[in-house]
Amino acid sequence: MKTIQAVSYPVLFKKSGYKELSKLIAKKNYSTIFILVDENTFEDCYPKFIPFLDTDKTIEVIEIESGEINKNLETCIGVWNAITELGGDRKSLLITLGGGVITDLGGFVASCFKRGIDFVNIPTTLLSMVDASVGGKTGVDLGVLKNQIGLFANPEMVLVDDAYLETLSEREIKSGTAEIIKYGLTYDIKLFNEIKKNKHLNISDLIFRSIEIKNEVVLQDPKEKNLRKILNFGHTLGHAIESFYLESEDKENLTHGEAIAIGMVCECYLSSKLLGFSSEKVNEVKEVILSIYNKTILLKEDFSSIMDLLKHDKKNVNGQVNFVLLNDFEDFKIDCKVSEQLIVESMEFYNE
């Protein structure tokens, strides 16, 4: 599989990626290599990864607790303290081996430690392979508010090996599939159609095309001033729903993909009301998504809490919530203003 060249780093695949990682370590002569994992990736992925790491440098493993609930500054402080106690310096390398929480938080930790050390992303979930590990976004949550603290920082390289997907549950695979659907609806409808057919899916091809799309978008708009906002389709309302379930003690947390899937159905409905997006296509998207994800009924008494969380979305300007909506498949409009009543209607439509 060929290399995808991002703005300042390559996205490499499988064996060629491991060879290039070893070359990078030798070339840069790092003082210490830190590998950031959670308890799951330490048990399931670290043993698969470490035989490929050809180096005589000191290797230190730092483990954090898994889950979005731990993607916060308190965890970062723990990692910074661990790096410090283990003798980390400006010539250290941090390798993130994990899903979106690990790559987002790890990139942020590396970018801030001693004003920045090198890091390499090795995503181990479908979600992090097609989205979180590529594009230069790093950060953590502020309470339940998603990705409020962070910065743009690029890794030295991203290494994608779909062999790690064997360690995932079906639920985690479905979580990552939501991001592929997003790329399909906004940029390349072939991806959506492949998932809709759901016959003999070539996951390697879907991953490669998704990364290719994200990279094409990011190369044109690295700091999300315009085009890159399309990558937020489904995320405006989806993030608010994800945050609401994260903070609700009496509700089971949703995965990122489950929340974004709900967001995409709602935002397709908004697109039909505001931009004339075909109602047949809205129903098609809803049908496909509900064939993949268990339906989560959004209770009417929870709507106001979800709306309150919407007000903290990163894309908001002057208190106004901005949506990415669809004129048609592969035809989007950014910075769409939507009334609260219509947002409520969209959640009711999802429930129907």
N, C-alpha and C positions, 0 to 999 in steps of 0.2 A: 504494500500500500504506500503510495507516494507521500512525501512530506508536504504538509500545508505550512506555508510561510506566513506568520503573523507579522505585525509591525516591527517587532524587534526580537522575535524568538520563533523557533520552529515548533510545530506540533508533529511529533513523530509517533510511529506505530510499531508495536510489538518488538521483535528482535532488534531491528535497526535502532529503535529508541533506546534500548538498554546499552547497545554499543556506543551510541553517541553520549549517553549519560556518563559512562566510564571515561570517555575521551574528555568530556567537559571537566570532570573532577581532576583528571591528570593535568589538563591544560591550565586550569585556574589554581591548582595547588592549594586547595582549601585546607584550613588548619584542622577543622573538625566537621564531621557530617552529622547533623541532627535529623532524625526521622520522626515526624509527627504522626501519631496514629490514635485511634480510639480502641476500646477493648475488643471490638469486633474485627477491625482491620489488623490489629496486632495478631489475633488468633488465626484469621482466615487468609489475609493477604500478605502480611510480612514474610511468612515462610515461603510464599511463591516468589516474592520479590528479591529477597536477600541473595539467593544464588546467582542472580544476574548482575549484582553490584561488584564489579571488579576493581577493588581498591585496597590499599593497605592503610588508608587513613583511619583515624579513630572514629567509630560510629557510636552514637548515643541515641537511644530511643526515648522519646517523650510521649507518654500516653495521657489522653484526656478522656473524659466521659462522653459517650456518644449522645447525639440528639440535639435538636434545635434549641432546646431549653438551656443548653450549655454554651451556646454561641454568643458569648458576652465578654465584657471587659474583665470580669473576675477570672474567667478562664485564661484570658490573654496574660494577665498578671502572673498567674501560676506558671505559664509556659516561659515568660520572660525570666522569672526567677529561676526556673530549672536550667535554662540556657546559661544564665549567669553563673549559677553554682557549678555547672559542668564545664566552665571555662570558655564559654563562647566568646568570640571576638568578631571584628569586622571581616575577617577572612573565613568565617564559618559559612556553611551551606545548610539551608533547611529544606528537606524533602517532605512534601505533604503526601501522605499515602492514605487516601480515604475519599469520602463523599464530599458533598457541597459544604458541609459545616467545616470539615478539615481544610479544604482548599481555600475557602473564604477567610477563615480565621487564621490559618497558617500563613497565607500571603500577607495579611495585615500585620501579624506578629513579626514576620521577617522584615517588612517594609519599615517598621518603626524601631526595631532593635538597633541601637547604636546608629540611628538615622538611616538604617537600611543595610541588610545583608542579602545575598543572593538566595533565591528559592527556586525549586523545581516542583511542578505539580504532576502527581501521578494519580489521576482519578480512578476510583475503584467502583463507583456506582454509575448506572446509565445516566442519571441526572447530572452528575459532575462531569462525565465525559462529554455530553452534548451541550452543556451550558456553563456550569460554575467554574470549571478549571480554565476556560478560554475567555479571553476578552479583557483581562487586566483589572477586573473589579475585585477588590478585597474588602472585608469588613465584618462587623458583628452587629448583633441586635442591641437595641436599647430597651430593656424590659421585653415586652412582647412585640415592639415595633421593629419590623424587619429592616436590617441593613442600614440603620440610621447613622452608624459610626464607621467610617472607612475611607479608602482612597483608591485612586487608580494606580496600579503598580504591576509591571509585567514580570513574569518569571523568566528564568534563563531558558527554559524549555518546558513543554508539556509532553508527557509520555502516555499514550493511550494503548492499553492492552485489554481487549474485551474478554480475555480469559478470567479476569477478576469478576465478571458478571456471574460466573458459576457460583460465587459465594453469596449471591443475593436471593432474597425471597421474591416470590411473584409480585408481592405488593410494591417492593422497591423498584422492580423492573417497570411496573405500571406507572410509578411516580415519574420516572425518567421519560416514559413515553409521552407524557403530557407536553413536555418541551418540544419533542419531535412534531407533535400535532400542531403546536404553535408555529413552528417554522413552515409547516405545510400550508396552513391557512393564510399566513401573511406573505409567504415568499415563494414557495414551490409546492403546488397542490399535489404533485406526484407523491410526496411523502405522506400526506393525509390519505390519499387513495390507496397507497400500499398498506397502511394500517387498517383502513376500512375493509380491504379484502381479507387481511389477516391470514393469508395462506403462504406458508413457506417464507416467512419474513427473513430477509437477510439482514440481521442486526448490524453486522459490520458495515454494510453499505449505508444503512440509515444513520449510523453514528458518523461516518465519514462525511456524508452530505450535510448533516446538521452542523458539524464543525465548520465545514466549508462555507455554509450560509452565514453563520455567526461571524466568521472571520471576514467575509466580504463586507458585511455591514459595519463591523468595528473599524476596518481599514478606512472606510469612508467617513466615519464619525466616531472617533475613539472616546470622546468625552460626553457623549449622549446629548448633543445640542440639537439634533434633528433626526436623521434616519434611524439611529440606534434605538430610538424610542419604540420602534416596532417590536423590539425584543420584549417589551413590557405587555404585549397583548395578552389579556387574560389575567395579568398580574395585579392590576390596579385594585380590582375588587377581590381577586384571589388572595392577595397578600392580607387584606383586611379580614377575610374569612379565616385564613390560616392563623393569624394572630389571635382572633377571637377564640378559636378552639384551643389554642395554646394556653390562654389565660383562664379558660373555663375549667374549674375543678370538677364539675359534674359531667364533662364531655370528654370523649376520647379524642386525642390529638389527630388531626389530619396530616397526611404526608404533604409535602410541598406540591407534588403533582396532582393529588386529589383536590386540593384547594384551587389550583390553577385551572383544572378541568372545569370546576364549577364556574370560575371566573370567565372562562372562554364561552361557556353557554350563555351566561348573563350578558357578556359584552357583544356576542352575536345578536342577541335580542335587541340591545341598545342600538346596534348598527342598523337593524331593520327599521327601527322607529325613527332614527335620525338621518340615516344616509341612504335608505332605500335598499339595503342589503336584502336579497331575496328571502322571503319567509320559508320557502322550500329548502334553501340552503341552511337556514337557522335550524330547522327541524332535522336536517341531515346531520349536522354537527352534533346536535343534542342526542340523536339516536346512537351515533357512533360512540360518543363519550359515555353514555349510560350503558352501552354494551361492554365497556371496559371497566368502568368504576362503579362500585356500589353507590347507590343514591344516598346522599346525606340530606335529609330534610332540614331546611333552614327555618327555624321557628320564627313566627311573626314577632314574638316578644323579644327576639334577639336582633331584629333588624336595626334598631336604634343604636345598639352597641357596635354593630358592624359599621354602621354609618359614621360613628364617632371615630373609629379606627381609620376609616378612609381619609379623614382630615389630616392624617399624619403621613400620607404617602409622599415619597421623595420627589415625585414629579409635580407636586402641587405648587402653584404660584399665587401669591396673594390670597391664600386660603381657598382657591378654586381647584377642585379636583379635575385633573386632565386625563382623559382616556385615549387609548389607541383603538380606533374602530375600523370596520371594514366596509368599503363600498362594494367590494366583491372579493372572491378568493384572489389572493396575490395583489390586491388593490386596497391600500389602507389610507387612513387619514389620522394624523397625529394631533394632539392637543385639542381634543373634542370636549366641549363643556356639556355636562349632563345634569339635569335637575334631580333632586333627591327623590321626587315622586317616581321618576322613570327608573332610577336605580332600584327602588323598592319593587316596582313592577317586574324588573328583570329577575329578581330573586323569586318572586311569585311564579314567574314563567318557568324557572328551573324546577320549582317544586311540583308543578302540574304533572 
